[in-house]
Amino acid sequence: MPRREPPLTVKEAALALNQSEKAIRYLCRAGAFPNAYKKGSGGVSAAYRIPVADLDRYEKTQARAHAA
């Protein structure tokens, strides 16, 4: 069985994508990371967690968009 990587925090995703944390939170709300979820109660101040697979998928779509 393949090893699952733990989901990333907003800060970790921002570093990985060279984006601001604000931009990552916006992308989460906009649905760019379909499997992202809020940790804890899910309230306004709850922290997002973003699966690595979602980050990889987003990077690939961005690379294709800039190549066109």
Secondary structure, 3 states (H helix, E strand, C coil): CCCCCCCEEHHHHHHHHCCCHHHHHHHHHHCCCCCCEECCCCCCCCCEEECHHHHHHHHHHHHHHHHC
